Amino acid sequence: MAKKTTDKGTTSEKCISCGVMLIERGFNRFLCPECGEGVGRCTRCRQQSNPYTCAKCGFIGP
């Protein structure tokens, strides 16, 4: 999952498909079925079945 550490020491995550911050209700976190890397997706990308690519292994999923 794309993670960014802020200056206050907290960690925020972004949708792997569109880059929106995962703070809204309905987002999902799961493991890549190929390598087990963490993946985060926003509600909109999940509902629209937008493709994502795992940053670690290159797996492409819906």
Order of alpha helices (4+ residues) and beta strands (2+ residues): beta-beta-beta-beta-alpha-beta-beta
